[in-house]
Amino acid sequence: MRLKDKVALVTGAGSGIGRAIAIEFANEGAAVLIAELNEEMGAAVADEIGERAAFVHCDTSAEEDVQAAIASAEERFGGLDIVVNNAGVAQKDWDTTIAVNLSGVYYGCKYGAEKLATTGGGSVINLSSILGLVGIGGEDSYVAAKHGVVGLTKNFAIAFGQRGVRVNCINPGWIETPMTDPIMEMEAIAAQMMTQTPMGRMGRPEEIAKAAIFLASDDSSFMTGASLVIDGGWTAR
C-alpha cells in the first residue's frame, strides 16, 4: 500500500472527485479527514470508509475553517502528511467563485504546506482544471480561479521545495461528477464536448484519484510545481 500510515486531509470530499480521492487514499492505507461543507454528504463518506476516516465541517472560503481542519487532522490521527485542496464550485458570481476555487486553495496551501514543513514534509495536491490552462467563453470567474490555482502551485512549490514539501496540481478534463451533470443534460453541448475529446468519453473520478495517489506517494518524489493534465486529450487539440 503506497500510503500506509499516512494521514491525508481532503477538502470537498463529500462527492465527485474528492470522494473518489478519499476512498482511494484509504484503500492505499491512509487515514483520511473528510473536510466538507455539506455535513450529510461528508459524514456519509467517512462512514463509508470506516474507522480510518473522520468528518469535519469546513467552508474552504473561510480562512479559519481551513486552519481548524488542518489542526483537526493532527488531533484525530496524530499527524498530517498529505493535503488535497479539492473543494470547488461551478461558475457562480465572481466573489463566490474566487472565494471557493482560489482563496480556498490558497488557505490550504498556506497553512497546509507550513504544517507539513514543520512535521517532516509531505505532499500538497491542488485541483485545478483544463480551464486553468485554456480559456472558454462565458466562464470568466471559473477560468480566472483555475488559472490562479496553477500559479499558486508553482509559487508554493518554490517556497517549500527545500523544506520537504512537494506542491503539485491536477488539471482534470470533463469528469463524470455532480458538477458536470447539468452540462451533460444539454445534448448539443455534451455531443460537442465528446467530439472535442480524442478519447471520445468523459473521465471517471477514480481516474483522477489514481493520479492523486501518485502525487501523494513517494513515486513522485522528485516532482513539484507541476500540472498533471488528465483530460482524454482535450487540450491536445
N, C-alpha and C positions, 0 to 999 in steps of 0.2 A: 504494500500500500504506500503510495507516494507521499501521502500527507499524514502518515501515522504520528500521533501525539502532537499534531499541530492544532492551533486554535485560530479559527477564522471568524471574522465579522463580515456579514454580507448585508448590505442595505437593499431595501426594496425586494426582499426575498419572499414576499407573500405570493408571487405569481410569476409567470413568464420565465425570462432568463435568470432572474435572481433565484427563483425557486429551484430551477434546474441546477444552478451552481451550488446552492446549499446542499442539495441531495447528493450530488456527485462528490462534493468535498467530503461529506460524511461517509460515503461509500469507500473513499480513499483513506479513511482513518482519522479525519479531523473532527474536532468538536466545533460546532457551528453556532454562533449567535445570530439569530434572525432579527435584524433591525428593520422594522416595518411600520408604516403609518396606519395601515388597516389592521386593527388588533385581531379581528376574527381570522383573517387570512394568514397573518403572521403566526398566530398561535397554532393554527391548523398544520402549517408546515413543520413547526417544531415538534408537534405531536406525531406527525408522520415519520419524522426521522428517529425520534425516540430519545433516550436518556442522554445522548451525546449532543443534544441541541437544546436551545432555550430561546425564548422570545423576549424582545424588549421593544417597547413603543418608541418610535423615532421619526420625527419630522426632519428630514435632512436639510430643509431650508432654514432650520433654526440651529444656529451655531452651538447653543448649549445642549441641544438634544444629541448632536453628534459627539460632543465631548463626553456626555453621560454614557452613550452607548459604548464608546471605547473603554471607558472606565469599567463598565459593567462586564465586558468580556473578560477582563483580567480578574474581576471579583468572582465571577461564576466559574471560570475554568482555569484560573491560576496563571494566565499569561495571554499573549497575543502575538501571532506570527504572520497573519495574512489579513489585509483589509481590502474588501471589494466594494468599490463605490459604484453601485449599480442603479440605485433608485433614480427614476426619471419619469417625466410626463410627456405626452404628446404635445404638440404646439398648442399653447393657450395664449393668454395675454403676455406681453413682453416680460413684465415683472415676475409673474409666476414661473414662466418657463426658465428664465435666467436663474431665479432663486433656487429652483429644484435641480435643474440639469447642469448648472455651472457652479453656483455658490455651494451647493451641497457637496459636490465633488471636491471643491477647494477645501472645505472644512474637513472632509475625510482625509485628504492628503496632508493638510497642515497638522492635524492632531494625530492622525494615524501614523504618518511617517515618523514623527517625533517620538511617539510611544515605541515604535519598533526599533528606532535607533538607540533608545536608552535601555532596551532589553535584549540586545544581541542581534538585531537586524530582522529582516523579513521581506515580504513582498506586498506592494500596493498595486491593485489592479483596478483601472478605471474603465468604465463602459462608455465609449463614445459611439460612433455610428459611421456608416458610409457618408452620411451628411455632415460629418466632421472633416471630410476630405474634399467634397464637391458641394456645389450649390444646387438648389432646386426651387422653382418658382413657388411663392406663397408661403414659404416656411422660414421666414426671416429669423424669428427668435430661436427656433429649434436649431437651425444651421449655425447661428452665431454661438449658441451654447455648446454645441458639439465640437465646433472648431476650437472653442476655448478649452475644452477638455484635453484635446491633443496638445495644446500649448502648455497647459498645466502639467501634463505628464512629463513633457520634456524638461520643464523648469525644475520640478521636484526631483527628477532623475539626476540632474546636475547637482542640485543642492545636497542630496543624500547619498550620492554614489560612493563616497569614501566612508560612509557611516554604516554600511552594511544593509542598506535598504534599496531594493530594486523597485522602480516605478514604471509600469507599462500600461498600455491601454489596448482594448479590443474594439474594433470597428465592425460591428455586425451589419449585414445587409438586411434584406427583408426576411424576418423571422416570424414563425407562427406563434404569436402571443396575443393576449387580450388587447394590447395596444394597436396591433395591426388588423385585428378583426374587422373594425369598421371600414378600413380601406379595402379589404378583400371582398366585402359585400357589394362594392361598386364594380360590377363586372367588367366594364370597359377599362377602368384603371388597373384592375387586377390582371387582366389579359396583357396590358401594355407592360406591366412590371415583369411578368413572366417572359414576355418576348425579349425584354432587355436584359434578362439574366441568362447567360450562356448555359447554365446547368438546367434551366427550364423549370425550376421549382423554388419554393421558399425553404429557408433553413429551419431546423428544429432547435429549440432551446438547448437540448442536450449537446448539440454540435458546438455551441458557444461554450458550454460548461466544460467540455473536454479541453478546449483551448485555455480556459481559466486554470484548470488543473496543471497544465504545462507551465503557465506563468507563475503559479503558486509554488511549484516544486523546484527541487534542485536541478531538474532537467533544463531549466532556463537560467542557470547560474551566472552566465556572462551576458545577460540580456537586460537592458534597461533603457528607458526613454523611447521605446519602440511602439509602433502602432501595428497591431496584428489584424489584417483585414480578412474577414470571413464573410463572403458575400455571393458565393456561387458565380463569381466572375463579373458582377455587375459593374464594378469600377474599371474593368479591363476594356470596356468599350472605347 
